[in-house]
Structure formats: C-alpha cells, structure tokens
Amino acid sequence: MTIEQFKATLADNSAPDVPALLRALWHDARGDWDRAHRIAQDVDDPNGAWVHAYLHRKEGDIDNARYWYGRARQPEAADSLTAEWARIVVALLNPGDS
C-alpha cells in the first residue's frame, strides 16, 4: 500500500486492514485522537513510541512527547504535524526502507 492509497481510505467508514499503528494514525487523521492514543499505547516498541510521541505533540503535551521521542529513538519533530504524520505512515508502510 502506498501513502496515497492509505490516505484514500480516510474517506471510508471503517479502518483498513493494516497493522495497529497504521490504524492508530488512520483514526487520528479522522479526528479520533483518543482511539488513536489507545491503540498506540498498547504497542510497546520504538514505532509505537514514535506514534505515541506524535500524538502527544499534537495534543500539545510537549514534555510527554519528548519522553516518547526518546523511547522511539527519534529526534523531536520540528516540522508540521501533517508532515510528521506522513513521515510516520511512510515508515510504517515501508519498514525495510529505514
């Protein structure tokens, strides 16, 4: 699946059949931060921490986001939330390309 195909699913009424973190980002993009957060906090690996960091950054809880960026071993994002969302989606869709 490409990012364009993933974005196209945002018009659907239900999440696509993708791994949990992509579902979290799907729910986030559709305005359901709480559901996205519930999914992300249940994934205990660096990618889960990255999505968790992004969500707390979006929430405005920068100190909490910094903690999760550290757990993710990712630099603290300074670009737009939209750009970071897309970067994470691409990384999750193409896990071998990092």
TAUR-V458768 format. One line per field, one symbol per residue. phi: phi as a letter, one per 30 degrees, with the letter a starting at -180 (. if undefined). Layout:
phi = ???
This chain:
phi = .cdddddddddddbdddbeedddedddedcjceddededddcccaedddddddedddddjcdddeeedddddhbdddbddddddedddeddddbddcc
